[in-house]
Amino acid sequence: MFSRLPNLARSADRWRLHPWAAAAGTAWADLLAVLLPTACVVCGTADCSLCPGCRRTVRRSGTRPYYAQDGAEMLPGVENAADGVCWLDADAPELLPVTAAGRYAGSLARVLLAYKNHGHTDLAGVLRPMLAGALHQAVADAGGLTGSGNTGLVLVPVPATGRARRRRGYNPLGMLLSALRSGSLLPAGTAVEPLVTFTVRRPRQLLRPSAPSAAAAGARSQKSLGRSGRRRNVYGTMTAGESGSLAGIRCLVIDDVLTTGATIAETTRALRAAGARVEGAVVLAATTAPSCDASNTREECNPDPDTSRNRNVRR
């Protein structure tokens, strides 16, 4: 259905999932524990990346997926199936629904930071079931996989910048999705496809680092920017192909953490520009507080919809 180009980084992520590679990694971790003593990333208990007590706490924090779009002011709106209207910002009547596995705070935040930025790939085993639960909930919210002319959902990960890959040596989100796919833990009928990539900068753009496309190589970190800066930093930096090349494809955007929603908004823009229909997004954690558990109905979450912005919760 989609073209599959050889990708060294994706191959490396799959290689890590092989049993012999996992065994070798465990042996290497044991050796490092002797040479370079480790400690629990949450409480500091010696000789483990995550102690049993903290592991239970983190797992409990991701057992009830919730809607996280409220408060992410840069998320795009939903696409109106009747007239094709795509709302672009937080003034939309309904924001793009985002299902989060847990809250980006406390123990879960420390585990995610250690997994993403400090080489603790052994923590993937804690995060995988959390992501799987949020994915299954989001697929159910999207109306299932078939019916009414709908096709199967494609899970589209937010692309990682080349600089981030080189710094980490692996793709954290890609590794989690690869493990879910190899373990048959993805929702039935879905497929993971990296449909979105960063645009290639032209020589003239290299001389103008202030241009929007200059962020394609991760020129500046989103963390250091404000709302308008985040929008400028990512807008126009991604592509999903020519206009109409993804017509008829239904997608869910997958990311690790939701803050303002700028990165998900740009990924959604690229997919829609290529003709795809974006049904929602899924993240491991969100900085916004839960306004509603995904298992609840709109009325249970918000008895008076006129007094709250929680009007985009999907049933």
C-alpha positions as CSV (number, residue, x, y, z in Angstrom):
1,M,0.0,0.0,0.0
2,F,2.8,2.4,0.9
3,S,6.3,2.4,-0.4
4,R,8.9,1.1,2.0
5,L,12.4,2.6,1.6
6,P,15.3,1.1,3.5
7,N,15.9,2.9,6.7
8,L,19.0,2.2,8.7
9,A,17.5,3.8,11.9
10,R,14.3,1.7,11.7
11,S,16.4,-1.5,11.1
12,A,18.5,-0.7,14.2
13,D,15.3,-0.3,16.3
14,R,14.0,-3.7,15.0
15,W,17.4,-5.3,15.7
16,R,17.1,-4.4,19.4
17,L,13.9,-6.5,19.6
18,H,15.6,-9.8,18.7
19,P,15.9,-12.3,21.6
20,W,19.6,-12.7,21.3
21,A,20.1,-8.9,21.1
22,A,17.9,-8.5,24.2
23,A,20.0,-11.2,26.0
24,A,23.2,-9.5,25.0
25,G,21.7,-6.2,26.2
26,T,20.8,-7.7,29.6
27,A,24.4,-9.0,30.0
28,W,25.8,-5.7,29.0
29,A,23.5,-4.0,31.5
30,D,24.7,-6.3,34.3
31,L,28.3,-5.5,33.5
32,L,27.6,-1.8,33.5
33,A,25.8,-2.2,36.8
34,V,29.2,-3.3,38.2
35,L,31.3,-0.8,36.4
36,L,28.9,2.1,36.6
37,P,26.4,1.6,39.4
38,T,22.8,2.6,38.5
39,A,19.9,3.7,40.6
40,C,16.1,3.9,40.3
41,V,15.3,6.9,38.1
42,V,12.4,7.8,40.5
43,C,13.5,7.1,44.1
44,G,17.2,6.4,43.8
45,T,17.2,2.8,45.0
46,A,20.5,1.2,44.0
47,D,21.2,-1.4,41.3
48,C,18.0,-1.0,39.2
49,S,16.7,1.5,36.7
50,L,13.2,1.3,38.2
51,C,12.6,-0.4,41.6
52,P,9.5,-2.7,42.0
53,G,7.6,-0.2,44.0
54,C,8.1,2.7,41.5
55,R,7.4,0.3,38.6
56,R,4.0,-0.4,40.1
57,T,3.3,3.3,40.6
58,V,4.2,4.1,37.0
59,R,2.1,1.3,35.6
60,R,-0.9,2.4,37.7
61,S,-0.5,6.0,36.3
62,G,-1.1,4.7,32.8
63,T,-4.0,2.3,33.2
64,R,-6.8,4.9,32.5
65,P,-6.3,6.8,29.2
66,Y,-7.8,10.2,29.3
67,Y,-8.6,13.1,26.9
68,A,-5.8,15.6,26.9
69,Q,-6.7,18.1,24.1
70,D,-8.1,20.7,26.5
71,G,-5.3,23.2,27.3
72,A,-3.1,22.3,24.4
73,E,-3.7,25.6,22.7
74,M,-1.9,24.9,19.4
75,L,-3.8,21.7,18.4
76,P,-5.7,21.9,15.1
77,G,-9.4,21.3,14.9
78,V,-11.2,18.2,13.7
79,E,-12.0,17.8,10.0
80,N,-15.7,18.1,9.2
81,A,-16.6,15.0,7.1
82,A,-19.6,16.7,5.5
83,D,-17.9,19.8,4.0
84,G,-14.2,19.1,4.4
85,V,-13.6,22.0,6.6
86,C,-10.4,21.8,8.7
87,W,-10.2,24.1,11.7
88,L,-6.7,25.3,12.3
89,D,-6.4,26.5,15.9
90,A,-7.8,26.5,19.3
91,D,-10.7,28.7,18.3
92,A,-12.2,25.7,16.5
93,P,-15.5,24.4,17.7
94,E,-13.9,21.0,18.3
95,L,-10.2,20.3,18.8
96,L,-8.4,17.3,17.4
97,P,-9.0,14.6,20.1
98,V,-5.8,13.4,21.8
99,T,-5.8,10.3,24.0
100,A,-3.1,10.2,26.6
101,A,-2.0,7.2,28.5
102,G,-1.0,9.2,31.6
103,R,-0.1,12.6,33.1
104,Y,3.3,14.0,32.4
105,A,4.3,14.5,36.0
106,G,5.9,12.8,38.9
107,S,7.2,9.2,38.4
108,L,5.9,8.9,34.8
109,A,7.7,12.1,33.7
110,R,11.0,10.9,35.2
111,V,10.7,7.5,33.5
112,L,9.9,9.1,30.2
113,L,12.9,11.5,30.5
114,A,15.2,8.6,31.4
115,Y,14.0,6.5,28.5
116,K,14.2,9.3,25.9
117,N,17.2,11.2,26.9
118,H,19.4,9.1,29.2
119,G,19.7,5.8,27.4
120,H,17.4,3.8,29.7
121,T,16.0,1.6,26.9
122,D,15.2,-1.1,29.5
123,L,12.3,1.1,30.6
124,A,10.5,0.4,27.4
125,G,8.9,-2.6,29.0
126,V,7.0,-0.3,31.4
127,L,5.9,2.1,28.7
128,R,4.8,-0.3,26.0
129,P,1.5,-1.5,27.7
130,M,0.6,2.1,28.5
131,L,0.9,3.1,24.9
132,A,-0.9,0.0,23.7
133,G,-3.9,0.8,26.0
134,A,-4.1,4.4,24.7
135,L,-3.9,3.2,21.1
136,H,-6.8,0.7,21.6
137,Q,-8.9,3.4,23.2
138,A,-8.2,5.9,20.4
139,V,-9.0,3.3,17.7
140,A,-12.3,2.6,19.4
141,D,-13.0,6.3,19.7
142,A,-12.3,6.8,16.0
143,G,-15.3,4.6,15.2
144,G,-13.6,1.3,14.6
145,L,-11.7,0.1,11.6
146,T,-14.4,-0.5,9.0
147,G,-17.9,0.4,8.2
148,S,-19.5,3.3,6.3
149,G,-16.8,3.1,3.7
150,N,-14.0,3.6,6.2
151,T,-10.6,1.9,5.7
152,G,-8.2,0.7,8.4
153,L,-6.4,3.2,10.5
154,V,-2.8,4.0,9.9
155,L,-0.7,4.9,13.0
156,V,1.7,7.7,11.9
157,P,4.5,8.5,14.4
158,V,5.7,12.0,14.6
159,P,9.2,12.0,12.9
160,A,12.3,12.4,15.0
161,T,14.9,14.9,13.9
162,G,18.3,13.7,12.6
163,R,20.0,15.5,15.4
164,A,17.9,13.8,18.1
165,R,18.6,10.4,16.5
166,R,22.3,11.0,16.5
167,R,22.3,12.3,20.1
168,R,20.4,9.4,21.5
169,G,21.5,6.6,19.2
170,Y,18.0,5.3,18.8
171,N,14.4,6.4,18.2
172,P,12.4,6.1,21.4
173,L,8.9,6.3,19.9
174,G,9.9,4.0,17.0
175,M,11.2,1.4,19.3
176,L,8.0,1.3,21.3
177,L,5.8,1.0,18.2
178,S,8.1,-1.7,16.7
179,A,7.9,-3.7,19.9
180,L,4.1,-3.5,19.9
181,R,4.0,-4.5,16.3
182,S,6.3,-7.5,16.7
183,G,4.3,-8.6,19.8
184,S,1.0,-8.3,18.0
185,L,-0.2,-5.7,20.6
186,L,-1.4,-3.1,18.1
187,P,-5.2,-2.7,17.6
188,A,-6.4,-5.2,15.1
189,G,-6.2,-4.0,11.5
190,T,-4.0,-1.1,12.2
191,A,-0.5,-0.5,10.7
192,V,2.4,1.6,11.7
193,E,3.7,3.7,8.7
194,P,6.1,6.6,8.9
195,L,4.2,8.7,6.4
196,V,5.6,12.0,7.5
197,T,9.2,13.2,7.1
198,F,11.0,16.4,7.5
199,T,11.3,18.5,4.4
200,V,14.7,18.9,2.8
201,R,16.2,22.4,3.1
202,R,17.5,23.9,-0.1
203,P,20.9,25.7,-0.3
204,R,19.2,29.1,-0.2
205,Q,17.3,28.2,3.0
206,L,20.6,27.1,4.6
207,L,21.7,30.7,4.4
208,R,18.4,31.9,6.1
209,P,18.1,30.0,9.4
210,S,15.2,32.2,10.4
211,A,13.0,30.8,7.7
212,P,10.3,28.4,8.9
213,S,11.8,25.4,7.1
214,A,15.1,25.9,8.9
215,A,13.6,23.9,11.8
216,A,13.5,20.7,9.7
217,A,16.8,19.6,11.0
218,G,15.8,20.5,14.6
219,A,17.6,23.8,14.5
220,R,16.0,24.9,17.8
221,S,14.5,23.0,20.6
222,Q,10.7,23.5,21.2
223,K,11.4,23.6,24.9
224,S,13.0,27.0,24.8
225,L,10.3,28.7,22.8
226,G,7.0,30.3,23.6
227,R,3.7,29.7,21.8
228,S,4.2,31.8,18.7
229,G,7.9,30.6,18.5
230,R,6.9,27.0,18.7
231,R,4.4,27.5,15.8
232,R,7.0,29.2,13.6
233,N,9.7,26.7,14.6
234,V,7.8,23.7,13.1
235,Y,5.3,25.2,10.6
236,G,6.0,23.9,7.1
237,T,8.9,21.6,8.2
238,M,7.1,18.3,7.5
239,T,5.7,16.6,4.4
240,A,3.6,13.5,3.7
241,G,4.0,13.6,-0.1
242,E,2.2,15.3,-3.0
243,S,-1.3,16.6,-2.7
244,G,-3.8,13.7,-3.0
245,S,-1.2,11.0,-2.6
246,L,-2.8,9.8,0.7
247,A,-6.4,10.3,-0.4
248,G,-8.8,7.9,1.4
249,I,-6.3,7.1,4.2
250,R,-7.4,7.5,7.8
251,C,-4.7,8.2,10.4
252,L,-3.9,8.6,14.0
253,V,-0.9,10.7,14.9
254,I,1.4,9.1,17.5
255,D,3.8,11.2,19.8
256,D,5.4,10.7,23.1
257,V,4.5,13.9,25.1
258,L,1.8,16.5,24.5
259,T,2.5,20.1,25.7
260,T,1.2,22.8,23.4
261,G,0.4,20.5,20.5
262,A,2.6,22.3,17.9
263,T,4.3,19.2,16.7
264,I,1.1,17.2,16.4
265,A,-0.4,20.2,14.6
266,E,2.4,20.2,12.0
267,T,2.2,16.5,11.5
268,T,-1.6,16.7,11.0
269,R,-1.1,19.6,8.5
270,A,1.3,17.6,6.5
271,L,-1.0,14.6,6.4
272,R,-4.1,16.6,5.5
273,A,-2.1,18.4,2.7
274,A,-1.5,15.0,1.2
275,G,-5.2,14.1,1.3
276,A,-5.2,11.9,4.5
277,R,-8.0,12.2,7.1
278,V,-6.6,12.6,10.6
279,E,-9.0,11.1,13.2
280,G,-7.0,12.0,16.3
281,A,-3.7,11.6,18.1
282,V,-2.3,9.4,20.9
283,V,0.5,10.3,23.3
284,L,2.2,8.5,26.2
285,A,1.8,11.5,28.5
286,A,0.4,15.0,28.5
287,T,1.1,18.0,30.6
288,T,-2.6,18.9,30.8
289,A,-4.6,17.6,33.6
290,P,-7.2,15.0,32.9
291,S,-10.6,16.6,32.2
292,C,-12.2,13.3,31.5
293,D,-11.3,9.6,31.5
294,A,-11.7,8.1,28.0
295,S,-14.1,5.5,29.3
296,N,-16.6,8.2,30.4
297,T,-19.3,9.8,28.3
298,R,-19.5,13.5,27.6
299,E,-22.3,14.1,30.0
300,E,-20.5,12.3,32.8
301,C,-17.4,14.4,32.2
302,N,-19.2,17.7,31.7
303,P,-22.7,18.1,32.9
304,D,-22.9,21.7,31.6
305,P,-21.1,21.8,28.2
306,D,-21.7,25.5,27.9
307,T,-19.5,26.3,30.9
308,S,-16.5,24.2,29.9
309,R,-14.1,23.8,26.9
310,N,-14.4,20.0,27.3
311,R,-16.9,20.0,24.3
312,N,-14.5,18.0,22.1
313,V,-14.6,14.7,24.1
314,R,-15.5,11.9,21.8
315,R,-17.9,9.1,22.7
